[in-house]
Amino acid sequence: MSVMRRQVWSSMDAEARASIMHRGLDDIFEPSLRASIGELIDDVRERGDAAVCDALGTFDGIDVTPEGLRVTDDELDSAAVSDAVDAAIDDAMTHLRDFNEQQMARAADWSFESEPGLTVGEKITPITSAGLFTPSGKASYPSVAYQLAVPAVVAGVPELALVVPPVPGGSGEVDAAVLVVCRKLGIRNVFRVNGPAGIAALGFGTESIPQVRKIVGPGSPAVTIAQVEMQRHGVATMMLLGPTESMVVADDTADPVRLAADLLIEAEHGTDSSVVLVTTSATLADATDAELDRQIAELPDVRATAARASLGPNGGCIVVDDLDVAVTIANEFAAEHLQVAVADDQIDRVVDGLVNAGEILIGQHTPFSAGNFVIGCPASLPTSGFAHVSSGITADTFLKRTAIARADERAAARMAPSVIALADHEGFPAHAAALHLRNR
């Protein structure tokens, strides 16, 4: 049975080509879901902790009192994972810290004299507070916790709060691995919440949950809508972080066994994921499809179902005439995760041509899972085509730039005619007067 929906680019009409590029947004902005989330946000704004607790009971089936929203110090201090997971968290956070510290080293204040007597530049400082949303439900995601938290810590954000839904089917406990991440990073403001209600609580502040200026973190369409809606209330958020997606650009030199394995990494996330193979080789596509069928049979049913949806109706394989067409498709798709699996002598040409992607992983020794967990590059990345205009979550996400200028008397006198001419043209006499009085 074929796993991948197969299409040939040269035979696809405009509608078919547009369809492969359009993913995620219809579910995210479905009108009834958006209305429901809007009502939930209003409820949290009006009733605070009580509304957050009610949402946990209604949507997550977990009863928590307002006093129980905050994860206790005892829970944080006693949280434990296996030695292997603990070491893996340290490994991942070391790589993340190194990556983000390098970025911070390149984000220094700067200035220069643009003309005699006029100095301009920027001062770079961290934002004052941030809320980090770590999802739970389909799986446990300590990797998301450190992918969000390490850049924020490296950037120097003074006030951090992390919200996370409790473990499904439990009595309110939070995944121990997430708590271990928080403890290692010194984050003590941790709250068990329903996803959308938690986003609203971070934006407004409640009796228990502090108000923050920026909220980041991937999640379900409901969580994404909540973040978008909170922008109307003056909260900064990221566009968009989910559902997950990946693309691989491959030629006939790629190993179909590894290729199938790498395609399944993001495909197993959920039935709303989108995974696309763009290849110059129909023979490779056939071999990869056969290998996908074999490897999917080894997955648990829930992951196999997700993979077939991601590679079937949501994505699939596109056969192209050459790598130049593949690059064009990849740039239009603007994948969250993009892997390049081509001949060594073609890598530089292909990578140089790629400009729209959340991340670019080069070669078949760089699988998406290594990027998700350990490599240290950002793994919370823009989806649904937003890689055209935005980037993944790094230390830079938590920084702001303030322009600084200083003019002396001679520079002010030199600029005066230009300022006055523009002020007169736009009809702002006080703008002009400020320069006239300095030149009397």
N, C-alpha and C positions, 0 to 999 in steps of 0.2 A: 504494500500500500504506500502510495506517495505521501510523504509528510509535508513537503513544501509545495505551496501553490506556485506553479511555474508560469512565468510570463517572459516574452521576448520583447525587449524595449523597442526595437524597430517596428514591431507589429502592434504596439499599444497605441490606442488613440488618446486624445488629450484628456478625456474623462478618466480613463484607466490610469494614466500617468498621475493625474491630480489625486486620484483615490489613494495611491500608495504613499503620497506625501502627507495626506490628511489623516491624522490619527490622534485619538485622545480627547480632543477638545469637545466633541459632541457629548461624551459621557461626563466630562468635567463640568460643563455648563448646561446640563440638562435642566430645563426650567423648574420642574417640580422639586428636584433636589436642591436647586439654588434657593427656592422659596423656603423649603424646610430648614436649610442651614441659616437663612436669614432670620427666621423665627427663633432658632436656638441662640443665635448671637444676641438678639434683643433680650431674650430671657436671661442670659448670663450678665448682660449689662445692667439689667434691673435688679436681679436677685443674687448675683454673686455666687458665693460658695454653694448656696442651696440649689441653684440651677445646675452647677457643675456636678453635684452629687446626684441630682435627679437624672441628668443625662447618662451618668455611669450606670444607674439602675435600669433606665429605659433601653439603652442601646448596647450596653455591655453585660447586663445581667448581674452587676456587682453592686452590693449595697455598702456604701461608705458614708460616714458622717463627715461634716465639715472638718472636724478635728483630725480625721484620718486621711485627708487629702495629701498632706505633706508626708513624705517618706521620712521616718525617724532616723536619728543618728545611730541608734542601735541597729536598724536594718542596714544602713550604709556600712557601718563598721563590721558587721558580721557576715555580709554577703561574701560568698565564696564560690569559686568555679574550680574545675580540674586544673592540675598543673599545666597541662598542654594548652588549655584555653587561656590561662593566665599569662603564659609565656607568649602566646600568639598576640594577645592584646598589647603586651609590652613591645613586641616586634613591630606591630602595625603603628603604634603611637610614636615609636622612635622615628620611623620613616616619615610619618606625617609631620612630626615636629621639625625634622630636618628640612623637609620641603618648604614648610611655611616660614621657618626662620630664614631660609635663603630668600624667600619673597620679601620678608620684612627688611632684610638688609638692602634690598633694592627699592624700598619705599621710604627713603630718607627725605627730610626737609630739604628744600633747595631754593636758591635765589640767584638772580643775575641782574646786572645793570643794563636795562634795555635802551637807555639813552643817558647822557650825562645828567646825574642828579636824580634819576628814577630807578629804583630797585624794586623788582617784582619777584614773587615766588610762591611757594606753598608750604603750609605747615600741616603735617599729617598726624592725626590723633585717632585713637580708638573711639567708637561709639560708646555711649555711657552705659547701655544695657542691652541684653539680647536674650531672647527665648529660643530654646532648642527643642524641636519636636522630634521625638524618636518613636516611630510606629511600632505597633505590636498587633497581632491578630493572625495574619497569614504565617508569620514566623517571628522569631526573636531577632532583634537587630542591634546587638551591641556595636557592630561595625558602624552603623549610622550614628550612634551616640558619639563615638570618638572622631568620626569624620566631620561632625559639626563642632564638637567641643574643643578639639585640639587647635584648630585654626583660631577660634575665639579666644582661647587662653593665650596663644602665642601673640595675637594682636593686642592683648592687654585689656580686654573688655573688663571693667571693674565689677559689673553686676551680671551674673549669669543665672538663669533658671532653666531647668530641663523638665519637660512634661512628657509622660509616657503612659499609654494605656496599660492597665494591669494585665497579667497573664490570663488569656481566655480560659474560662471554666474554673478559675480559682476563686479565692475569697478576698482578692484585692492585692495579692503580692505582686511585686514587680520583678521582672527577670533579673536574677542575681548578676548576670554578666554586665547588664547595663549599670547596675549599682557599683560594680567593681570599677568600671570605667570612670564613673563620677567620683568615686573615692580617690582613685589614682590622680585625678586632675584637680582635686580640691573643690569640686562642685557639691555644695550641701543643700542648695535649694532645688529639691527634686520632688515632683508631685505626680500622683497617680490620677489620671483624668481620662475621660472620653476625648477622642481626638479633636473634633471641631469645637467642643465646649472648652477644651484646654487652650486652643488657639485664641478663642474669644477672651478667656480669663487672662491670658498673658497680655492681650491688647488693652483691656480695660483695667486690669487689676481687680482682685477680690479681697475679702477679708484675710485669706490665706496665701493667695498667689500674687506675687509682685507684678506690677505693670512694667513692661519693657518697651523699648523704642523700635526694635526690629525682631521679627520672628522668622526662623528658617527651619526647614526640615521637610523631607518627602513624606507622602502619604496617599491615602485613597482619594478619589474624586471629592468626597465630602470634606476631607482635610484641606485639599487644594482650594475648594470654593471658600472655605472659612478664611483662608489666608488672603485670597483675593478680596473678599468682602471686607475684611478688616482694614484694607487700604483706604476704604471710604471713611474710616474713623482715625486716620492719621498714623497708622502703623505701617512701617516699611516691611515688605515681604519679598520673596524671590519668585520669579515666574520662569517656568513651572517646574516642579520636581516630581514627576510621576504622571502616568504609569511608566514603568521602565521600558527601554527600547535599546536595540543594538543593530549595527550593520557591519558586515564584513565585505571588504573588497578583495577578491581573490582571482588569481589567474591559474593556468594549468599546472603550475609548480606546487600548488598547495597540497598538503596531505589531507585527504578527505576524512580520515579518522579523527585527526585533531580538529579539523574544521567543524565536523558535526558536534564534537564535544564542546567547542567554543560557542557555537550557535545555541546550544542548549543552556548555557549559563544564564543568560537573561531570559530565555524563553520559559524557563521553569518558574519564573516569579508569579505569574498569574494569567488568567484568561484575557486580561486587558493589555498584556504586553505585546510589543511589536518587534519582530526580528526579521531582518532582510539580508539575504546573500546576494551580492552583485558580482557576477563572474563573467569572464570572457570565454569560459569553457563549458559547453553543454555536457561533455563527458565528465568533468569534475562535478557538475550538478547532479548527474545520475548517481555517481559513486557516493556523494555526500548524502543524498536522499536515502539510499540503501543503508548507509551507516547510521543515519538518524533513526530510521525505523528500528534498527537493532539496539541502539543505545537507549531510546525511549522506553523500550520494553523492560529495561532494568530499573526504571524510575518508579517511585511510588505513584499510585493512581492519580493523586491530586496534582503532582508535578507533571506527569505524562499528559494529563488533560490540558494543563496550562501550556505546555510546550507545543502540542498540536494546534491549539488556537493561535499561539504567537507566530508560528511558522506557516500556518494555513491561511485562514481568512484575514488575519491581522497583518501578515507580512508575506514571507515566501522568498522565492528565488527569481531574480531578474537576469536574464542572459543578455549580454551586450556585445557589440562588435569589437570594442577595444577598450583599453584602460582610460583613455581620455573621456569616453562616454561614462564610464564608471565613476570617474571623479566628478563629472558634472552632476550625476544623479546623487552622489554622496553629499555634495555641497547643497543641493536643493533639499534633500531629506534632513540634513543637519542633525545627525543622530546624537543621542545622549552618549552612547558608547560606540566607537568606531575602531575596527581592527583592519590593518592592512596586511594581507597574506599574499605577497607577490614575489617574483624573482628578485634576487638581491640587486641586480643591475637596474631594476625599475623602481626600487623603493624611494629614492630621493626625488625622482620626477613625480611620483604619485603623491608623496607627502607634501612636497612643495605646492602642489595644486590644491590640496585640501585646506579650506579656510573656515568651514562651518561644521563644528563638532564639539561636543562637550569634552571629549578626550580622544586622542589618537594613540592606539597601541600598535606598535610595529613588530611584525613577525609572529610566528606561531609558537614562540617561547614566551609570549606576553599575553596570556589569556585574560579575559574580562574579570575572572574571579580574583586574579592577583591584583588587578587594579582596584577592585571593590574592597579588598581586605588589607593588603600589606604594602603595595608599592609606594604609597605616600602622595601621589597625585590626587587631586580631588575626586571623590566618587559620588558626591551629591551634586548632580549635574542637570542642566536644563534639558527638558523633554519637549515633545510636541512641536518641534521646529524652533524653539526659543534659543537654540544654540546659534541661530543667525544673529542674535543681538545680545546674548548674555553668556555668562561663564559659570563654572562650578564654584562651590563654596570653599574658599581659602581664607587666609588671614585678611586679604584685601576686602573680603565681604564685610568685615567688621571694622574697617577704617573709613575715615572721612577726610577730605582734603579742604583746607581753608586757605583761600588766596590771601596773600599779604603784599602790600605795596607801600612804598615810602618815597615821597617826592620832596625835593628841596625847592627853594625859591626859584631858581633858574629853570627847573623842570616844569614847575607850575606855570611860569610865565610863557614857556615854550608851547605848552599844551593849550593855553587859554584861547587863542583864536579858533582852534578846532572845537573845543568844548562850547564856546559861545555860538559858533555857527550852527552846530547841531542842536543846541538848546533852542535857539531862535526858530529853526526849521520845525522842530517838534512842538513848539509852543509851551516851553517851560521857562518862564522868565527868572524864577529863583535859581535854576541851574546856572543860568548865564550870570546872574548877579553875583554869585559866589566867586566867580573868576574876575568880574569887573572890579570888585572892591579890593582884590589883591593887587591889581595893576594900577591903582590910582597914584 
